[in-house]
Amino acid sequence: MVAPIPVSSPALGTGIIPVLAYIFRINTEDKASPPSVLGVAGLITDNGSRAFAFAGQLYLRQDTYRVSSAFLQGNLNYNLYGIGSASGNAGLKLPLKQEGSVFLGEVLRRLKWQFFAGPRIITGHSSITRRLGGTDEVPAPQGLGLKTKLTSIGLEVNRDTRDNRFYPKSGTVFEFTSDFFATSLGSEYSFQSFRTTFNKYWGLTKRQVLAYNAYFCATGGEPPFYGNCIYGTSNELRGYEAGRYIDRFMIATQLEYRLSLPKRLGVVGFAGTGGVASGGRRLFNSSSLLPAGGGGLRFLLSRSYHVNFRADIAAGKNEHTVSMGVSEAF
């Protein structure tokens, strides 16, 4: 399956992401394992961002083992608005360029009650330099101009009861990850990152699906600014430039209605809210909530696995984004 994907967003500019994905079963007689995926993607935008990535998810031995890995290298040009919701609302920005690479690997084993658990590792390096423009009122991040290495070991626990991993109509997904970055592992920073995701799906009719997503992030220790919880990444939430709102804690929740139409087409509508804060209790302060909503179009790329190409437009508190990709947002 090949798809050249044009993208536009306030964070990365406008450009093309060529995507190549191969969906297959390692053992055709293994009906218990979901289909495995191997993919490659490249990013080229008009603001100078350049990157490529390789990723794979393998399901083995009657779905006893799940092995995932990803590698990304390149440079991303983006804006830093400071830390906290107040900084994001101020609109002052510092243009940055971040170059480097990162590798993620994990191996999960089936436990009881459809739970999987196993170790994970993240390692990578990057250097951050300032681009022209912006304002000096946004403090320069620690380590600007230096090459920084980050390495962590961690744990993932998940439970996935979806009927179709690419376009679920029933079931739930629960995922918890914990990553521990430490100088003893060769990392420049020592900090901890915790993330929890919960999704639920209802098939209303043959062509209609209602999907719910909740996400929580917490960070401890002394992370670099990009090691904190970043609002707007991983579609949490669409409608916000990734990097405008960054802090120690983050919460996001959203609901999406999906309708399949004739001729491989489909439409969706979604809405949600969330926020970032320096303390967990402040997340539920109504004055700091960051709502978003929007809609999108779908085009069916694979009838066998029901894989969609998606194009979404969303509006947040002070901005809007346009995003495109393969498979659903969550």
C-alpha positions in Angstrom: 0.0 0.0 0.0 1.6 3.3 -1.1 0.2 6.8 -0.4 1.9 10.2 -1.0 0.4 12.3 1.8 0.4 16.1 1.6 0.3 17.7 5.1 -0.3 21.2 6.4 0.0 22.4 10.0 1.2 25.4 11.8 3.9 23.3 13.5 5.7 21.8 10.5 4.6 23.8 7.4 3.3 22.3 4.2 4.8 19.4 2.4 4.6 15.7 1.4 5.0 12.6 3.4 5.5 9.5 1.1 4.2 6.4 2.9 4.8 2.8 2.1 3.1 0.1 4.2 3.0 -3.7 3.9 0.3 -5.5 5.8 0.7 -9.3 6.1 0.4 -12.4 8.2 3.8 -14.0 9.2 2.1 -17.4 9.3 -1.0 -17.8 7.1 -2.2 -20.6 9.3 -2.1 -18.4 12.5 -5.6 -17.0 12.7 -5.2 -15.8 16.3 -2.5 -13.2 15.6 -3.6 -9.8 14.1 -1.9 -8.8 10.8 1.6 -7.5 11.1 2.8 -4.2 9.5 6.1 -2.9 8.1 6.3 0.7 7.0 8.5 3.5 5.9 7.7 7.3 5.7 9.5 10.4 4.7 8.8 14.1 5.6 9.6 17.1 3.4 8.0 20.5 4.2 8.3 24.0 2.9 9.7 25.3 6.3 12.8 23.1 6.0 11.8 20.0 8.0 13.2 16.8 6.6 12.9 13.3 8.1 12.4 9.6 7.4 11.2 6.8 9.5 11.1 3.0 9.5 8.6 1.1 11.8 7.3 -2.4 12.3 4.8 -4.3 14.4 5.0 -8.1 14.4 2.5 -10.5 15.9 3.9 -14.0 16.6 3.1 -17.5 17.8 -0.7 -17.4 18.0 -0.6 -13.8 19.3 1.7 -14.8 22.2 4.4 -12.2 21.4 4.1 -8.7 20.0 7.3 -7.0 18.8 7.5 -3.4 17.8 10.3 -1.1 16.7 10.7 2.3 15.1 13.6 4.4 13.9 13.4 8.1 12.9 16.1 10.5 11.7 16.1 14.0 10.4 15.5 17.6 11.4 12.3 19.3 12.5 11.7 23.0 12.4 9.1 24.2 15.0 8.3 27.0 17.5 8.7 26.9 21.3 6.2 29.1 23.2 7.5 28.3 26.7 6.2 26.0 29.4 2.7 26.0 30.7 -0.8 27.0 29.3 -0.1 30.7 30.0 2.9 30.7 27.8 1.0 29.1 25.0 -1.8 31.7 25.2 0.7 34.6 25.1 1.6 33.9 21.5 5.3 34.7 21.9 7.5 32.1 20.1 11.1 31.0 19.7 11.8 29.3 16.3 14.0 26.2 16.8 15.6 23.5 14.6 16.1 20.0 16.2 18.3 17.5 14.4 18.9 13.9 15.4 17.6 10.3 15.5 15.7 8.1 17.9 15.1 4.3 18.2 12.2 2.6 20.0 12.0 -1.1 20.6 9.7 -3.3 22.7 8.7 -6.9 23.2 5.4 -7.8 24.8 4.2 -11.2 26.0 0.6 -12.4 26.5 -0.5 -12.7 30.2 -3.9 -13.6 31.5 -7.2 -11.9 30.6 -5.9 -10.6 27.3 -3.2 -8.4 28.9 0.3 -8.0 27.4 3.4 -6.7 29.1 7.0 -6.4 28.5 10.2 -4.2 28.4 10.9 -1.3 26.1 13.9 0.8 25.3 14.3 4.3 23.8 17.6 5.7 22.8 18.6 8.7 20.6 20.5 11.9 20.3 19.7 15.4 19.0 20.9 19.0 18.9 18.8 22.1 19.0 19.7 25.4 17.4 17.8 28.7 17.1 16.3 29.8 13.8 15.9 33.4 12.7 13.0 35.4 14.0 10.9 35.0 17.1 11.4 36.8 20.4 13.9 36.8 23.2 11.0 36.9 25.7 10.7 33.1 25.4 13.6 31.7 27.5 16.1 29.7 25.5 15.9 26.0 26.4 18.7 24.3 28.3 21.3 22.6 26.1 20.7 24.9 23.1 23.5 24.3 20.6 24.7 21.1 22.3 24.4 17.5 21.2 22.2 15.6 23.7 21.8 11.9 24.2 18.7 10.3 25.9 18.4 6.7 26.8 15.6 4.9 28.8 14.4 1.5 29.8 10.7 1.1 30.6 7.7 -1.1 30.7 4.5 -1.3 28.7 1.2 -3.0 29.7 -1.7 -3.1 27.3 -5.0 -4.9 26.7 -6.6 -4.7 23.2 -10.0 -6.3 22.5 -10.7 -4.5 19.2 -12.3 -6.5 16.4 -10.1 -4.7 13.8 -7.0 -2.8 14.7 -7.3 -0.5 11.7 -11.0 0.3 11.8 -12.5 -1.1 15.1 -16.3 -1.3 15.5 -16.2 -2.8 19.0 -13.9 -3.5 21.9 -11.5 -1.4 24.0 -7.8 -0.5 24.1 -5.9 0.1 27.4 -2.2 1.1 27.2 0.2 2.2 30.0 3.9 3.0 29.3 6.6 4.1 31.7 10.0 5.2 30.6 13.0 5.9 32.9 15.8 8.0 31.6 18.9 8.0 33.6 22.5 9.2 33.5 23.6 5.7 34.5 22.3 4.6 31.1 24.2 7.3 29.2 21.4 9.8 29.2 22.1 13.5 29.6 19.0 13.9 31.7 17.4 11.9 34.4 13.6 11.9 34.4 10.5 9.7 34.2 7.6 9.7 31.7 4.3 8.0 32.3 1.4 7.7 29.7 -2.0 6.1 29.8 -4.4 5.7 26.9 -8.0 4.2 26.9 -10.1 3.9 23.8 -13.6 2.4 23.4 -15.6 1.7 20.3 -19.3 1.2 19.6 -20.8 -0.1 16.3 -24.0 1.9 16.1 -25.1 0.4 12.7 -23.3 -1.4 9.9 -21.9 1.9 8.6 -21.7 4.0 11.8 -19.1 3.9 14.6 -18.7 6.0 17.8 -15.2 6.1 19.2 -14.0 7.5 22.5 -10.4 8.3 23.5 -8.9 9.4 26.8 -5.2 10.2 27.5 -3.1 11.1 30.5 0.6 12.0 30.7 2.8 12.8 33.7 6.5 13.6 33.9 8.9 13.6 36.9 12.5 14.4 37.4 14.4 17.0 35.3 13.5 16.5 31.7 14.4 18.6 28.7 11.5 20.7 27.5 10.7 18.2 24.8 10.6 15.4 27.4 7.5 17.0 29.0 3.9 16.3 28.0 3.2 18.1 24.7 -0.4 19.0 23.8 -1.3 18.3 20.1 1.0 15.3 19.5 -0.4 11.8 18.5 -3.7 13.5 17.7 -4.2 14.6 21.3 -5.9 16.8 20.4 -6.3 17.8 16.7 -6.6 21.6 16.4 -3.4 22.5 18.3 0.1 23.1 17.1 2.4 20.6 18.8 4.6 22.6 21.1 2.4 25.5 21.9 1.3 24.0 25.2 3.9 22.0 27.2 4.0 21.1 30.9 4.5 18.3 33.5 1.0 17.0 33.3 -1.5 16.6 30.5 -5.0 15.2 30.0 -7.1 14.9 26.9 -10.4 13.3 26.0 -12.3 13.2 22.7 -15.3 11.6 21.0 -15.5 10.8 17.2 -18.4 9.8 15.0 -17.5 7.8 11.9 -19.8 7.1 8.9 -18.9 4.9 6.0 -20.3 6.0 2.6 -20.5 4.3 -0.8 -17.6 4.5 -3.3 -14.9 3.9 -0.6 -15.7 7.3 1.0 -16.4 8.2 4.6 -16.8 11.2 6.9 -16.1 11.9 10.6 -16.9 14.5 13.2 -15.0 14.9 16.4 -14.8 17.1 19.5 -12.8 17.0 22.8 -11.1 19.0 25.5 -8.0 18.8 27.7 -5.2 20.8 29.1 -1.6 20.9 30.5 -0.5 22.0 34.0 2.5 21.9 36.3 0.4 20.0 38.9 -2.2 17.2 38.5 -4.9 19.1 40.4 -4.6 22.1 38.1 -5.6 20.0 35.0 -9.2 20.3 35.9 -9.2 24.1 36.2 -11.9 25.2 33.7 -10.1 28.4 32.8 -7.1 26.4 31.5 -9.1 23.9 29.4 -8.2 23.6 25.7 -11.2 22.5 23.7 -11.1 21.4 20.0 -13.5 20.1 17.3 -13.6 19.4 13.6 -14.3 16.9 10.9 -12.7 15.0 8.1 -13.0 12.8 5.0 -12.0 9.2 4.6 -11.0 7.1 1.6 -10.8 3.3 1.8 -7.3 2.1 0.7 -7.7 -1.6 1.6 -10.9 -3.5 1.6 -9.3 -6.6 3.1 -8.2 -4.8 6.3 -10.4 -1.7 6.2 -7.5 0.8 6.2 -8.5 4.4 5.5 -6.6 7.4 4.3 -7.8 10.3 6.5 -7.8 14.1 6.0 -9.0 16.2 9.0 -9.4 19.9 9.7 -9.8 20.9 13.4 -10.1 24.2 15.3 -8.6 24.8 18.8 -8.7 27.7 21.2 -6.6 30.1 19.1 -5.7 28.2 15.9 -6.5 25.4 13.5 -4.7 22.4 12.0 -5.0 20.3 8.9 -3.7 16.7 9.3 -3.5 13.7 7.0 -2.4 10.1 7.5 -3.1 6.4 7.1 -5.5 4.7 9.5 -7.8 6.4 12.0 -6.6 9.0 14.5 -7.2 6.5 17.4 
